[in-house]
């Protein structure tokens, strides 16, 4: 059994949430899957969560906030509705600890995609973002074997996954040792022997700002060698800016996640490669784990609170097979 509540305005989330509570079947476990925004990435996760709902006979409520305040009230609403468990990707984990702990005190709580290790969550389901960032940095070096100037684009720096992902990229490009706790301030130019990181530009999950950041970079650094987009919508925004400036194919584009435009760019040769997660598994495994724990089965936690779903590199040689598998999972 599944119910899908894809919400951007908070009012819609609350209205639909109340309706869902009224028509729930007696005895059916109910779980909320809360993303950190609205994007194609989360539609893939939604498909996985809903498949788990069908497989395990549970009610799945997928909620997609438009802001930090939206996410907070979605978590509060999940408590009010008496959800049997909540899976959330925290937008600002360091400043959401108290809220997350309130959820954990009221019901079962797991995080996915982005962790909140200082909270009372039972588990984190996702990839090691620092390691995945290093995979992305390795793609940059493959694309620019002789070195060059690189700009990084990302949505937010507040998220745990964002900070670690970005740092992994930088450390790999500069051939540094592995240190997930290292942090380079985003406003600084970082110079290595072969590569220069010009900076990191954030867009606050604003798609128009993401494109504007790419346009400004092309204007300010006309000889830039690579542009690295670390949120799902960043590579498409970079491609649009390069196309409009007449520089498509002249600048190496390296991305993150499996947006259609990014995968099509790899096929066409305008994107060198991307590091993909498995959002389908994030949705499916989050619901599976919560349902198991709610039914008294805690075996999924026997190996610790981190359930790793590794990232992988997608290049021209494997993009076709990857995309075909992805379409099959989401029913396209």
C-alpha positions as CSV (number, residue, x, y, z in Angstrom):
1,X,0.0,0.0,0.0
2,X,1.4,3.4,-0.9
3,X,0.3,7.0,-0.8
4,X,2.3,9.8,-2.4
5,X,2.3,13.3,-1.1
6,X,4.7,15.4,-3.2
7,X,4.5,18.8,-1.7
8,X,6.2,22.2,-2.3
9,X,3.9,24.7,-0.5
10,X,3.7,23.8,3.1
11,X,-0.1,24.4,3.2
12,X,-0.6,21.6,0.6
13,X,1.6,19.3,2.7
14,X,-0.5,19.9,5.8
15,X,-3.9,19.6,4.1
16,X,-3.0,16.4,2.2
17,X,-1.3,15.0,5.4
18,X,-4.6,15.4,7.3
19,X,-6.5,13.8,4.5
20,X,-4.0,10.9,4.5
21,X,-4.5,10.4,8.2
22,X,-8.2,10.2,7.9
23,X,-8.3,7.4,5.2
24,X,-5.5,5.3,6.6
25,X,-6.4,1.6,6.9
26,X,-6.4,0.3,10.5
27,X,-3.3,-1.6,11.5
28,X,-1.3,-0.4,8.5
29,X,2.1,1.1,9.4
30,X,2.6,4.7,8.2
31,X,5.9,6.3,7.3
32,X,7.1,9.7,6.0
33,X,9.9,10.1,3.6
34,X,11.0,13.7,3.6
35,X,13.5,15.1,1.0
36,X,15.6,18.2,1.3
37,X,14.1,19.9,-1.7
38,X,12.2,19.4,-5.0
39,X,14.2,17.8,-7.9
40,X,14.2,14.9,-10.3
41,X,16.6,13.1,-8.0
42,X,13.8,12.9,-5.4
43,X,11.3,11.6,-7.9
44,X,13.6,8.6,-8.3
45,X,13.8,8.2,-4.5
46,X,10.0,8.5,-4.4
47,X,9.7,5.6,-6.8
48,X,11.9,3.5,-4.5
49,X,9.9,4.4,-1.4
50,X,6.6,3.7,-3.1
51,X,7.9,0.3,-4.3
52,X,8.7,-0.5,-0.7
53,X,5.2,0.5,0.2
54,X,3.8,-2.0,-2.2
55,X,6.2,-4.8,-1.2
56,X,5.7,-4.4,2.5
57,X,2.0,-3.3,2.7
58,X,2.8,0.0,4.3
59,X,1.6,3.6,3.8
60,X,4.3,5.8,2.4
61,X,4.0,9.6,2.5
62,X,6.6,11.4,0.3
63,X,7.1,15.0,1.2
64,X,9.3,17.5,-0.7
65,X,9.9,20.8,1.1
66,X,10.6,24.1,-0.6
67,X,12.6,25.5,2.4
68,X,14.1,24.8,5.8
69,X,10.9,26.0,7.5
70,X,8.8,23.7,5.3
71,X,10.9,20.7,6.3
72,X,10.7,21.6,10.0
73,X,6.9,21.8,9.8
74,X,6.7,18.6,7.8
75,X,8.6,16.8,10.6
76,X,6.3,18.4,13.2
77,X,3.3,17.3,11.2
78,X,4.6,13.8,11.0
79,X,4.7,13.7,14.8
80,X,1.2,15.1,15.1
81,X,-0.1,12.6,12.7
82,X,1.4,9.7,14.7
83,X,3.7,8.4,12.0
84,X,5.3,5.1,12.8
85,X,8.6,6.4,11.5
86,X,10.3,9.3,9.6
87,X,13.1,9.2,7.1
88,X,14.5,12.7,6.4
89,X,17.4,14.3,4.5
90,X,18.3,17.2,6.8
91,X,18.8,20.6,5.1
92,X,20.9,22.0,7.9
93,X,21.8,19.2,10.2
94,X,24.0,21.1,12.6
95,X,21.1,23.5,13.4
96,X,18.3,21.0,13.2
97,X,19.6,18.7,16.0
98,X,17.0,19.7,18.5
99,X,14.2,19.2,16.0
100,X,15.5,15.9,14.9
101,X,15.7,14.8,18.5
102,X,12.1,15.7,19.0
103,X,11.2,13.5,16.1
104,X,13.4,10.7,17.4
105,X,11.7,11.0,20.9
106,X,8.3,10.7,19.3
107,X,8.8,8.0,16.6
108,X,11.5,6.1,14.7
109,X,13.9,8.4,12.9
110,X,16.5,7.6,10.2
111,X,18.3,10.0,7.9
112,X,19.1,9.5,4.2
113,X,21.2,11.2,1.6
114,X,22.5,13.7,4.1
115,X,23.3,12.6,7.7
116,X,22.9,14.2,11.1
117,X,25.4,12.2,13.1
118,X,25.0,14.3,16.3
119,X,21.3,13.6,16.5
120,X,19.4,10.7,18.0
121,X,18.6,9.2,14.6
122,X,18.8,5.4,14.4
123,X,20.6,5.1,11.2
124,X,21.9,6.9,8.1
125,X,21.1,5.4,4.7
126,X,23.3,6.7,1.8
127,X,26.7,7.0,0.5
128,X,29.9,8.4,2.1
129,X,29.8,11.8,0.6
130,X,33.4,12.6,1.1
131,X,34.4,9.4,-0.7
132,X,31.9,10.2,-3.5
133,X,33.4,13.7,-3.7
134,X,36.8,12.2,-4.2
135,X,35.4,10.1,-7.1
136,X,34.2,13.3,-8.7
137,X,37.6,14.9,-8.2
138,X,39.2,11.9,-9.9
139,X,36.9,12.6,-12.9
140,X,38.1,16.2,-13.0
141,X,41.7,14.9,-13.2
142,X,40.8,12.5,-15.9
143,X,39.2,15.3,-17.9
144,X,42.1,17.7,-17.3
145,X,45.3,15.5,-17.2
146,X,47.5,18.5,-17.7
147,X,45.8,20.6,-15.0
148,X,43.8,23.8,-15.2
149,X,41.4,26.2,-13.5
150,X,38.3,24.8,-11.9
151,X,35.1,26.3,-10.4
152,X,32.8,24.4,-8.1
153,X,29.0,24.9,-8.0
154,X,26.8,23.7,-5.2
155,X,23.4,24.3,-3.7
156,X,24.0,24.8,0.0
157,X,27.0,24.5,2.3
158,X,24.9,23.9,5.4
159,X,24.1,20.3,4.6
160,X,26.4,17.6,5.9
161,X,26.5,15.9,2.5
162,X,27.3,19.2,0.7
163,X,30.3,20.0,2.9
164,X,31.8,16.6,2.7
165,X,31.1,16.1,-1.0
166,X,32.8,19.4,-1.9
167,X,35.8,18.7,0.3
168,X,36.3,15.3,-1.3
169,X,36.4,16.9,-4.7
170,X,39.0,19.5,-3.7
171,X,41.2,16.9,-1.8
172,X,41.2,14.5,-4.8
173,X,42.0,17.2,-7.3
174,X,44.9,18.4,-5.2
175,X,46.1,14.9,-4.4
176,X,45.7,15.4,-0.7
177,X,45.5,12.7,1.9
178,X,42.1,11.4,2.9
179,X,40.7,13.6,5.7
180,X,36.9,14.0,5.9
181,X,37.2,16.6,8.6
182,X,39.3,19.0,6.5
183,X,37.5,22.1,5.4
184,X,38.6,24.8,3.0
185,X,36.6,28.1,3.2
186,X,34.5,28.4,0.0
187,X,35.6,32.0,-0.8
188,X,39.3,31.2,-1.1
189,X,41.3,30.4,-4.2
190,X,43.2,27.1,-3.6
191,X,46.3,26.5,-5.7
192,X,48.0,23.2,-6.2
193,X,50.9,22.1,-8.5
194,X,48.7,21.6,-11.5
195,X,45.2,22.7,-10.6
196,X,43.7,25.9,-9.2
197,X,40.3,25.8,-7.5
198,X,38.9,29.3,-8.3
199,X,36.1,29.1,-5.7
200,X,32.8,27.6,-4.7
201,X,29.5,29.3,-5.6
202,X,26.3,28.4,-3.8
203,X,22.8,29.0,-5.2
204,X,20.5,28.1,-2.2
205,X,18.6,25.5,-4.4
206,X,17.5,28.4,-6.7
207,X,17.7,27.1,-10.3
208,X,17.9,30.6,-11.8
209,X,20.7,31.5,-9.4
210,X,22.5,28.3,-10.4
211,X,22.5,29.3,-14.0
212,X,23.5,32.9,-13.1
213,X,26.5,31.6,-11.2
214,X,27.6,29.6,-14.2
215,X,27.1,32.6,-16.5
216,X,29.1,34.9,-14.1
217,X,31.9,32.4,-14.0
218,X,32.2,32.2,-17.8
219,X,32.2,35.9,-18.0
220,X,34.8,36.4,-15.2
221,X,37.0,33.5,-16.2
222,X,36.8,33.2,-20.0
223,X,39.7,30.7,-20.0
224,X,38.3,28.4,-17.3
225,X,39.1,24.7,-17.9
226,X,36.4,22.9,-15.9
227,X,33.1,23.5,-14.2
228,X,32.0,21.1,-11.5
229,X,28.3,20.9,-10.5
230,X,27.7,19.0,-7.2
231,X,23.9,19.2,-7.0
232,X,21.6,17.4,-9.4
233,X,20.5,20.6,-11.2
234,X,24.0,22.2,-11.4
235,X,25.3,20.4,-14.5
236,X,22.3,21.2,-16.6
237,X,22.5,24.9,-15.5
238,X,26.2,24.9,-16.5
239,X,25.4,23.4,-19.9
240,X,22.8,26.0,-20.5
241,X,25.2,28.8,-19.7
242,X,27.9,27.3,-21.9
243,X,25.5,26.9,-24.8
244,X,24.4,30.5,-24.6
245,X,28.0,31.8,-24.4
246,X,29.1,29.7,-27.4
247,X,31.5,27.7,-25.2
248,X,29.8,24.3,-25.2
249,X,32.4,21.6,-25.6
250,X,35.3,24.0,-24.8
251,X,35.0,23.7,-21.1
252,X,35.0,20.3,-19.3
253,X,31.8,19.7,-17.3
254,X,31.8,17.2,-14.4
255,X,28.7,16.6,-12.5
256,X,26.9,14.8,-9.7
257,X,23.7,12.8,-9.9
258,X,21.7,11.4,-12.8
259,X,19.7,14.3,-14.2
260,X,18.5,13.5,-17.8
261,X,20.4,16.5,-19.2
262,X,23.6,15.4,-17.5
263,X,23.4,11.8,-18.9
264,X,22.5,13.1,-22.3
265,X,25.5,15.4,-22.1
266,X,27.8,12.4,-21.4
267,X,26.3,10.7,-24.4
268,X,26.9,13.7,-26.6
269,X,30.4,14.4,-25.2
270,X,29.5,17.8,-23.6
271,X,29.8,16.4,-20.1
272,X,32.9,14.3,-19.2
273,X,31.2,12.3,-16.4
274,X,29.1,12.3,-13.3
275,X,29.1,10.6,-9.9
276,X,25.7,9.0,-9.3
277,X,24.1,8.0,-6.1
278,X,21.2,5.5,-5.8
279,X,18.2,7.6,-4.8
280,X,15.9,4.7,-5.6
281,X,17.7,2.6,-3.0
282,X,17.5,5.6,-0.5
283,X,13.8,5.5,-0.8
284,X,13.4,1.8,-0.7
285,X,15.9,1.0,2.0
286,X,14.6,3.8,4.3
287,X,11.1,2.5,4.2
288,X,12.2,-1.1,4.5
289,X,14.4,-0.4,7.6
290,X,11.7,1.7,9.3
291,X,9.2,-1.0,8.7
292,X,11.5,-3.8,10.1
293,X,12.2,-1.8,13.2
294,X,8.6,-0.9,13.7
295,X,7.9,-4.6,13.7
296,X,10.6,-5.4,16.2
297,X,13.3,-6.5,13.8
298,X,16.5,-4.5,14.4
299,X,18.8,-6.8,12.4
300,X,19.4,-4.0,9.9
301,X,21.3,-2.1,12.6
302,X,23.6,-5.0,13.6
303,X,26.5,-3.6,11.5
304,X,26.2,-0.1,12.9
305,X,24.1,3.0,12.2
306,X,25.5,3.7,8.7
307,X,24.0,1.7,5.9
308,X,26.3,2.4,3.0
309,X,25.0,2.7,-0.6
310,X,28.2,3.5,-2.6
311,X,28.3,6.1,-5.4
312,X,29.8,5.3,-8.8
313,X,31.3,7.1,-11.7
314,X,29.4,7.3,-15.0
315,X,31.3,8.0,-18.2
316,X,30.6,7.6,-21.9
317,X,31.5,3.9,-21.8
318,X,28.8,3.0,-19.2
319,X,26.1,5.7,-19.5
320,X,23.8,3.8,-21.8
321,X,23.5,0.8,-19.6
322,X,23.1,2.9,-16.5
323,X,20.4,5.1,-18.0
324,X,18.4,2.1,-19.3
325,X,18.5,0.5,-15.8
326,X,17.4,3.8,-14.2
327,X,14.4,4.2,-16.6
328,X,13.3,0.6,-15.8
329,X,13.3,1.4,-12.1
330,X,11.1,4.4,-12.4
331,X,8.8,2.8,-14.9
332,X,9.7,4.8,-18.0
